[in-house]
C-alpha cells in the first residue's frame, strides 16, 4: 500500500504542477498531507512535517538573507559595471548571451553551492535578458543544466554522499567520471547554442544606442525602442516567453535610481568578495554568513532605519515566494520519510528487478537514479536506496565503487526537482514558473544523464 500511495502522491503532485492547477506551495503542502493521512499517519503527521521543516530551516534562512544581500548589491549598483561589460561582449547576439550564461554558471558552480551559483548568475545575466527581450526561461534552463551537470564534483554533495554511504573515497568515485562530466558540459553548451539561435531568430536584430536604449529591428525593417519588450522577426511586438512576471527580483538597471551608492562601490565589492571567499573556506555555516553580510550591507548602504526597511521590502515578493516553497517542500520530504514510503518504494524496486538483470544492476542503478533522485532527496536515495542496491549487486560481482559512479549520473535531472531549494530560488529570481522551466529542461536533463551513463559504460568505469 505504501508503494502505491508513494507513486500516486508523486504522480498527483506532478500533474497539478505541470498542468498549473496548483501552485508549488499548495501542491507541496496539500498533496503530501492527504496521502500521509491515507497512509495512516494520523496525528503523527504533525511530527513528520516538523522534522522536515527542521531539516530545511537552515536552507530557508540561507535563501532569505541571500536574496536580501544580493538584492541590496543590485540596488546600490555593484553589478552595473559587470552588466555593461557583458553587454559589450554580447553585442547584438542573443546566442552569445545564452552561451555566456552557460559558461558563467559552470565556472561559478565550482564552489559546489547551487543557491550561490543561481544568485550570482541571475544577478549578472537577468537584466541583459530583460533588456534584450530574451526569454528568462532560457536562463533558468541553461543555468540549471550547467549547475546540475557540475553537481557531481566531489564537494558538490551527491558524490560525497555516495562515497560515504558505501565507505569509499570520493576521488575514487569522481575521477573516473571526469570524461562523462566533460561530455555532459559539452552537451550543455550545445543546448545553449541551439536555444540562443532560436532566440536570435525570434527576436530579430538588437542594437544598443548611445543612450543605453535597445533598438529592436525586425527583418521587416521596422524598429522600436524599449528596455524589456521584444520585436519578433516579422517586426510585430511579441512578448518574451517568460512564463511569468519577470523582473520581480531585478527590475532593471536604471542609471538614475535613488538606491545607487557609487561612493561605496569598492566597499560593496570587498564585502561581496570576502563573503564568497569565507563561504568557500567553510569557516561558518552559510546561513550565518549571509545573515551577517546582509546586516552589514544594510547598515552601511542605508544608515536610516526607514531606508533599511524599504530595502528589505523591495525584495519581499521574492523572499516570500522562495522561502514558502522551501518550507512547503519540507512537508513532502517529511511525509515521504516519516510514513516509510521511501523505504517501501526502494524495496519494491528490488523485488521487481528480475534475477537475470542482476549482472546489469550498475546500469539499472544509473537509470533508476534519474527518476528516484527527482522524486526524493539525495540523502534518501544515497543513504537509503543505494546501499540496498549495492549489497544486491555485490552478489553479481559488481564493486561498490562502480555502483557509486552509476548512481551520480542522474544528478542533471535531480537538480531540477521541486525538492531542491536552489532550483526554486532560480525560477523565483527569474520570474519563471516551475512548470515552464520543467517543460523545457527535463528532457534535456534526462538526455544529459543518459549520455553520461553511456559514456561511463563505454569507457569501462561502469560495468554493463
VEXLO-575104 format. One record per residue (C-alpha): residue number from 1; x, y, z. Coordinates in pm, 1 decimal. Last residue first. Layout:
% residues N
   num       east      north         up
   NUM          X          Y          Z
...
END
This chain:
% residues 464
   num       east      north         up
   464     2732.5     -336.0    -1821.4
   463     3005.7     -230.5    -1582.9
   462     3052.9      141.1    -1505.8
   461     3401.5      286.9    -1547.3
   460     3452.9       76.3    -1861.7
   459     3488.4      367.9    -2100.8
   458     3165.8      279.6    -2281.8
   457     2978.6      232.0    -1955.6
   456     3078.5      573.1    -1824.1
   455     2999.2      730.4    -2162.2
   454     2655.0      566.0    -2158.8
   453     2585.2      694.8    -1807.1
   452     2688.7     1047.5    -1902.7
   451     2464.4     1021.2    -2209.6
   450     2166.7      905.3    -2002.3
   449     2211.4     1194.5    -1760.1
   448     2247.1     1451.1    -2038.9
   447     1936.7     1320.0    -2216.7
   446     1737.7     1338.5    -1893.8
   445     1848.3     1697.0    -1837.8
   444     1736.4     1791.4    -2188.6
   443     1403.0     1617.1    -2141.3
   442     1353.1     1790.3    -1807.0
   441     1458.4     2144.3    -1905.3
   440     1197.9     2283.6    -2141.8
   439      871.8     2168.5    -1984.0
   438     1025.7     2181.1    -1637.8
   437     1101.8     2552.9    -1658.6
   436      751.9     2632.5    -1780.5
   435      603.6     2432.0    -1492.1
   434      831.8     2595.0    -1234.6
   433      702.7     2936.5    -1338.6
   432      963.8     3194.4    -1431.1
   431     1021.4     3524.6    -1250.8
   430     1398.3     3486.4    -1282.2
   429     1453.0     3515.1     -907.6
   428     1171.0     3270.4     -840.4
   427     1288.0     3020.0    -1102.5
   426     1638.4     3016.1     -956.2
   425     1532.8     3003.9     -590.3
   424     1308.4     2705.2     -653.3
   423     1602.3     2542.1     -830.7
   422     1820.3     2600.0     -524.6
   421     1561.8     2457.4     -283.1
   420     1580.2     2111.4     -443.2
   419     1255.4     1925.2     -366.5
   418     1098.7     2090.5     -671.9
   417     1336.2     1868.9     -871.8
   416     1552.4     2023.9    -1144.6
   415     1874.5     1932.0     -961.1
   414     1776.8     1564.0     -970.5
   413     1763.0     1559.1    -1350.8
   412     2128.1     1650.0    -1408.3
   411     2210.6     1448.9    -1097.5
   410     2113.3     1115.7    -1253.2
   409     2472.7     1015.5    -1332.0
   408     2562.3     1004.1     -962.2
   407     2434.5      648.5     -904.9
   406     2645.1      492.0    -1179.5
   405     2966.3      604.5    -1013.6
   404     2850.8      474.4     -675.8
   403     2760.5      135.9     -822.2
   402     3108.2      107.4     -971.7
   401     3262.4      199.3     -635.7
   400     3054.2      -72.8     -468.0
   399     3207.2     -340.0     -697.1
   398     2979.8     -557.5     -912.3
   397     3049.9     -929.1     -870.2
   396     2690.7    -1048.2     -904.6
   395     2628.5    -1087.2     -531.8
   394     2780.7     -742.4     -486.6
   393     2490.0     -601.3     -687.4
   392     2244.9     -687.0     -406.9
   391     2452.5     -504.2     -147.6
   390     2492.3     -212.2     -386.2
   389     2116.1     -184.7     -442.3
   388     2048.7     -183.8      -68.9
   387     2327.5       67.0       -4.1
   386     2193.2      291.1     -287.3
   385     1834.1      312.6     -162.5
   384     1850.7      464.0      185.4
   383     2173.7      658.6      225.2
   382     2215.4      765.0     -136.2
   381     1848.1      794.9     -224.9
   380     1707.5      945.3       94.5
   379     2001.2     1182.2      135.9
   378     1977.2     1292.7     -225.2
   377     1614.9     1388.8     -164.6
   376     1329.2     1209.9     -332.8
   375     1124.5     1239.2     -650.6
   374     1397.2     1366.1     -879.9
   373     1658.9     1141.3     -721.3
   372     1434.0      845.0     -796.6
   371     1354.7      941.0    -1156.2
   370     1715.7      967.4    -1281.1
   369     1881.4      741.4    -1024.4
   368     1683.3      448.8    -1162.9
   367     1876.8      461.9    -1491.6
   366     2212.0      469.1    -1313.9
   365     2102.8      192.1    -1080.2
   364     1994.1      -20.0    -1376.4
   363     2336.4       35.2    -1532.2
   362     2503.5      -87.8    -1214.4
   361     2248.8     -367.7    -1171.7
   360     2335.8     -524.1    -1506.6
   359     2464.4     -853.7    -1364.6
   358     2135.7     -883.6    -1169.2
   357     1907.7     -844.1    -1472.3
   356     1851.9    -1220.1    -1497.2
   355     1729.5    -1214.7    -1137.8
   354     1437.5     -996.2    -1244.9
   353     1407.0     -646.1    -1087.6
   352     1055.9     -627.7     -939.9
   351     1169.6     -715.3     -588.5
   350     1444.7     -456.0     -576.4
   349     1205.2     -185.5     -690.6
   348      959.2     -282.8     -418.8
   347     1228.3     -249.8     -152.8
   346     1306.9      103.6     -269.2
   345      937.7      203.2     -277.5
   344      885.8       72.1       75.1
   343     1189.6      257.0      207.1
   342     1074.4      587.1       57.8
   341      712.2      539.6      167.0
   340      812.2      487.6      531.7
   339      544.4      724.6      661.9
   338      801.5      962.8      810.8
   337     1028.1      965.4      506.8
   336      780.6     1069.8      240.5
   335      573.6     1270.0      489.5
   334      872.3     1479.5      596.3
   333     1001.4     1518.9      241.3
   332      665.4     1642.7      116.2
   331      606.0     1878.4      408.5
   330      962.0     2012.9      386.5
   329      886.5     2111.6       26.8
   328      630.2     2353.6      171.2
   327      903.5     2517.2      379.4
   326     1119.8     2558.7       71.0
   325      827.3     2684.9     -135.7
   324      737.1     2946.9      125.3
   323     1100.0     3059.7      143.5
   322     1107.8     3107.3     -235.4
   321      786.5     3303.1     -273.3
   320      811.8     3513.2       44.2
   319     1165.2     3626.1      -31.2
   318     1089.9     3704.7     -395.2
   317      787.8     3914.3     -300.1
   316      979.9     4086.3      -19.8
   315     1255.8     4215.6     -244.2
   314     1174.5     4585.5     -229.5
   313     1055.1     4537.6      129.7
   312     1409.2     4468.8      250.2
   311     1544.3     4793.8      106.6
   310     1236.2     4980.9      231.7
   309     1300.7     4865.3      585.7
   308     1664.5     4968.4      564.3
   307     1563.0     5308.6      425.8
   306     1333.0     5367.9      723.4
   305     1608.4     5272.6      967.6
   304     1843.0     5528.5      815.7
   303     2200.4     5404.1      760.6
   302     2119.6     5251.6      420.1
   301     2441.9     5146.1      248.4
   300     2644.1     5079.8      563.1
   299     2377.2     4930.2      790.3
   298     2206.2     4730.7      516.3
   297     2528.1     4581.6      384.2
   296     2649.0     4493.0      733.1
   295     2318.6     4322.1      816.7
   294     2320.2     4131.3      488.6
   293     2678.0     4014.6      546.3
   292     2598.6     3885.9      895.0
   291     2285.3     3696.5      789.4
   290     2461.5     3573.8      475.3
   289     2747.6     3424.9      674.8
   288     2511.5     3267.0      927.9
   287     2314.6     3094.5      651.8
   286     2643.9     2961.9      503.6
   285     2760.0     2797.0      826.1
   284     3097.9     2940.0      929.3
   283     3456.2     2863.6      825.5
   282     3367.0     2682.2      503.6
   281     3664.2     2827.3      310.9
   280     3434.4     2861.0        6.1
   279     3191.9     3078.5      204.8
   278     3477.5     3280.3      351.7
   277     3589.9     3364.3       -2.0
   276     3235.4     3442.1     -118.8
   275     3167.0     3676.4      174.7
   274     3505.9     3845.7      142.1
   273     3438.4     3914.6     -225.3
   272     3091.0     4052.6     -153.0
   271     3222.8     4283.6      120.8
   270     3510.7     4398.2      -99.6
   269     3276.0     4479.9     -387.9
   268     3040.7     4661.7     -150.6
   267     3327.2     4868.4       -9.7
   266     3463.1     4939.2     -357.4
   265     3126.9     5062.6     -483.6
   264     3050.2     5272.5     -173.9
   263     3091.1     5609.5     -346.3
   262     2868.0     5489.8     -630.7
   261     2572.7     5418.1     -395.6
   260     2271.0     5380.3     -623.9
   259     1937.5     5341.2     -443.3
   258     1777.7     5650.7     -593.5
   257     1778.9     5513.7     -948.1
   256     1949.3     5731.8    -1208.4
   255     2111.3     5468.3    -1430.1
   254     1802.9     5245.5    -1435.6
   253     1938.9     4892.6    -1417.8
   252     1628.2     4679.4    -1442.6
   251     1364.7     4547.8    -1206.1
   250     1567.7     4259.6    -1066.1
   249     1383.5     4039.9     -819.6
   248     1033.2     4082.8     -959.8
   247     1193.1     4125.1    -1301.1
   246      990.9     3876.7    -1491.7
   245      625.6     3815.0    -1416.8
   244      555.1     3474.2    -1558.4
   243      620.1     3218.6    -1829.4
   242      891.9     3424.7    -1987.7
   241      800.4     3367.1    -2348.3
   240      902.6     3716.8    -2445.9
   239      624.2     3942.4    -2555.6
   238      568.4     3984.0    -2926.4
   237      557.3     4320.4    -3097.6
   236      544.4     4277.8    -3471.7
   235      852.2     4331.2    -3691.1
   234      844.7     3993.5    -3860.3
   233     1145.3     3871.7    -3674.0
   232      977.1     3941.9    -3347.0
   231     1006.6     4262.0    -3150.8
   230     1078.7     4240.1    -2784.6
   229      984.6     4430.8    -2469.6
   228     1213.5     4490.4    -2174.7
   227     1401.8     4810.5    -2221.9
   226     1233.2     4990.8    -2502.4
   225     1273.3     5122.8    -2850.7
   224     1106.5     5022.7    -3173.1
   223     1212.6     4944.0    -3526.7
   222     1066.4     4836.3    -3856.6
   221     1286.6     4685.8    -4129.2
   220     1084.7     4368.7    -4198.2
   219     1364.6     4157.6    -4058.2
   218     1293.1     4304.0    -3719.6
   217     1478.9     4590.7    -3559.8
   216     1492.6     4618.4    -3182.6
   215     1650.3     4940.0    -3063.6
   214     1785.7     4897.6    -2715.2
   213     1826.1     5208.8    -2507.6
   212     2160.4     5286.5    -2348.6
   211     2151.3     5646.3    -2479.0
   210     2443.5     5563.0    -2708.0
   209     2226.8     5302.7    -2878.3
   208     2248.0     4926.1    -2826.4
   207     2121.9     4747.8    -3138.6
   206     1918.4     4429.4    -3145.9
   205     1836.0     4233.1    -3460.0
   204     1547.5     3985.3    -3465.1
   203     1378.2     3847.5    -3156.8
   202     1256.9     3504.8    -3266.1
   201     1556.0     3415.0    -3484.8
   200     1804.6     3516.2    -3217.1
   199     1601.6     3329.5    -2954.2
   198     1621.3     3009.9    -3160.1
   197     1994.6     3062.0    -3213.8
   196     2045.1     3104.5    -2840.4
   195     1843.7     2791.7    -2765.9
   194     2064.4     2590.7    -3001.2
   193     2389.3     2742.0    -2874.1
   192     2288.9     2681.8    -2512.5
   191     2183.6     2323.0    -2587.4
   190     2525.5     2259.7    -2741.3
   189     2696.4     2422.7    -2444.2
   188     2502.0     2189.2    -2214.5
   187     2603.8     1893.4    -2431.5
   186     2969.3     1992.3    -2398.0
   185     2920.9     2002.8    -2021.1
   184     2784.2     1648.1    -2022.0
   183     3074.0     1524.2    -2235.4
   182     3319.1     1677.6    -1988.8
   181     3138.9     1520.5    -1692.7
   180     3140.3     1178.0    -1855.7
   179     3514.4     1213.8    -1916.0
   178     3558.2     1314.1    -1548.4
   177     3376.7     1001.3    -1423.3
   176     3699.6      811.4    -1348.3
   175     3795.4     1095.1    -1109.5
   174     3464.4     1105.3     -921.3
   173     3416.4      771.4     -743.5
   172     3775.5      705.0     -647.4
   171     3807.9     1073.1     -552.1
   170     3512.1     1045.1     -315.7
   169     3688.9      763.5     -125.7
   168     3453.8      479.0      -38.8
   167     3255.6      357.8      263.1
   166     2936.2      281.1       68.4
   165     2712.7      553.8      214.1
   164     3005.6      791.3      247.1
   163     3106.4      755.2     -117.6
   162     2751.1      805.5     -242.9
   161     2700.6     1104.2      -12.9
   160     3031.6     1261.6     -113.0
   159     2949.0     1217.3     -480.2
   158     2599.8     1360.1     -426.1
   157     2715.0     1676.8     -242.7
   156     2911.4     1923.4     -453.8
   155     3247.6     1872.4     -287.7
   154     3338.8     1574.3     -505.6
   153     3217.2     1735.0     -832.2
   152     2895.2     1559.0     -939.1
   151     2697.3     1885.1     -931.5
   150     2870.6     2018.5    -1241.9
   149     2595.7     1871.5    -1460.3
   148     2327.3     2023.6    -1238.2
   147     2493.3     2365.5    -1235.8
   146     2512.2     2385.9    -1612.6
   145     2164.6     2237.6    -1664.9
   144     2000.1     2481.6    -1423.6
   143     2183.3     2782.0    -1565.2
   142     2083.4     2678.3    -1917.5
   141     1717.3     2610.6    -1835.0
   140     1677.6     2905.2    -1597.4
   139     1826.1     3148.5    -1849.8
   138     1618.8     3011.2    -2137.5
   137     1307.5     3055.9    -1925.1
   136     1412.0     3420.3    -1888.0
   135     1308.7     3463.3    -2254.6
   134     1537.1     3703.0    -2441.4
   133     1393.3     4054.9    -2478.4
   132     1736.5     4214.4    -2499.5
   131     1681.1     4433.5    -2192.6
   130     1514.7     4156.2    -1993.7
   129     1780.5     3900.5    -2078.4
   128     2050.7     4153.1    -2000.1
   127     1899.3     4234.2    -1660.7
   126     1880.4     3858.5    -1593.9
   125     2251.6     3799.9    -1651.5
   124     2454.1     3933.6    -1359.8
   123     2206.5     3890.0    -1075.4
   122     2077.5     3563.7    -1220.8
   121     2426.7     3417.6    -1245.7
   120     2523.5     3531.4     -895.0
   119     2202.9     3413.7     -728.8
   118     2199.6     3088.0     -923.7
   117     2554.8     2997.7     -829.9
   116     2506.3     3087.5     -463.3
   115     2199.3     2864.6     -445.4
   114     2370.8     2576.4     -624.6
   113     2666.2     2551.8     -389.6
   112     2965.5     2346.8     -505.8
   111     3201.6     2643.2     -539.5
   110     3285.6     2515.6     -888.8
   109     2931.8     2611.5     -987.3
   108     3059.0     2966.1    -1050.2
   107     3256.4     2844.1    -1350.2
   106     2976.0     2634.2    -1495.8
   105     2719.3     2910.8    -1443.5
   104     2942.4     3167.1    -1616.8
   103     2999.1     2934.3    -1912.3
   102     2629.5     2858.6    -1952.8
   101     2524.2     3222.2    -1921.4
   100     2786.5     3322.5    -2176.0
    99     2635.9     3069.6    -2416.6
    98     2295.0     3231.8    -2365.0
    97     2428.5     3585.1    -2411.3
    96     2634.0     3488.7    -2714.1
    95     2319.7     3342.1    -2870.0
    94     2128.1     3664.3    -2800.1
    93     2366.7     3848.6    -3037.3
    92     2367.6     4227.6    -3054.1
    91     2687.9     4290.6    -2860.5
    90     2737.0     4005.9    -2612.3
    89     3079.8     4137.3    -2521.6
    88     2951.9     4494.0    -2478.3
    87     2658.2     4363.4    -2274.0
    86     2895.3     4159.8    -2060.7
    85     3096.8     4471.1    -1978.7
    84     2789.1     4683.5    -1906.9
    83     2649.2     4410.0    -1680.7
    82     2975.5     4388.9    -1492.2
    81     2984.8     4766.1    -1442.6
    80     2622.7     4765.1    -1312.7
    79     2676.0     4472.0    -1074.7
    78     2756.6     4675.4     -765.1
    77     2487.5     4933.3     -840.5
    76     2332.6     5000.1     -497.4
    75     2012.3     4813.2     -584.5
    74     2195.4     4511.1     -724.9
    73     2407.9     4475.9     -412.1
    72     2096.6     4518.6     -199.1
    71     1921.1     4235.0     -383.6
    70     2235.4     4026.1     -342.6
    69     2214.3     4061.1       34.1
    68     1836.5     4038.7       72.8
    67     1809.3     3734.1     -152.4
    66     2094.9     3568.3       37.3
    65     1923.0     3651.2      366.6
    64     1603.3     3460.6      292.1
    63     1776.6     3189.5       87.3
    62     2009.2     3098.2      372.6
    61     1732.7     3110.7      633.1
    60     1519.5     2872.5      423.8
    59     1819.1     2641.1      384.4
    58     1880.2     2643.7      759.8
    57     1511.1     2554.5      815.5
    56     1522.3     2257.7      576.1
    55     1591.5     1980.2      828.5
    54     1372.2     2139.1     1094.1
    53     1085.2     2172.6      846.1
    52     1102.9     1802.7      761.4
    51     1102.9     1706.3     1127.5
    50      801.1     1931.8     1183.2
    49      621.8     1767.7      891.3
    48      672.4     1421.7     1040.4
    47      575.5     1542.6     1388.0
    46      249.1     1682.6     1255.6
    45      181.1     1367.5     1055.8
    44      171.1     1183.1     1385.3
    43     -189.4     1296.5     1423.5
    42     -288.3     1022.3     1182.1
    41       -5.4      881.6      971.6
    40     -224.1      603.1      836.9
    39     -109.1      605.2      476.2
    38     -430.6      784.7      376.7
    37     -334.2     1061.0      620.5
    36        4.3     1090.2      453.9
    35     -162.4     1094.1      114.6
    34     -372.0     1398.7      206.2
    33      -87.7     1577.2      383.8
    32      151.2     1505.7       96.6
    31      -94.0     1653.3     -159.7
    30     -190.2     1956.7       49.6
    29      154.8     2103.4      116.3
    28      375.8     2053.0     -188.5
    27       80.5     2115.3     -418.6
    26      -23.4     2438.1     -246.0
    25      331.3     2575.1     -237.4
    24      406.3     2459.4     -593.5
    23       98.2     2644.7     -721.5
    22     -198.8     2435.3     -824.2
    21     -382.4     2350.1    -1144.6
    20      -82.4     2459.4    -1347.5
    19      -92.1     2144.7    -1565.1
    18      271.8     2070.1    -1475.4
    17      217.5     2140.4    -1105.9
    16     -108.2     1950.8    -1055.6
    15       13.7     1651.4    -1255.4
    14      349.1     1646.6    -1073.7
    13      174.2     1637.1     -735.2
    12      -72.7     1370.1     -841.9
    11      204.1     1149.7     -981.8
    10      425.7     1188.4     -674.2
     9      141.5     1103.2     -438.9
     8       35.6      812.3     -659.0
     7      388.8      669.2     -652.4
     6      403.2      687.9     -275.6
     5       47.1      564.8     -224.1
     4      113.6      257.1     -434.4
     3      439.5      180.9     -253.6
     2      282.5      241.8       85.9
     1        0.0        0.0        0.0
END
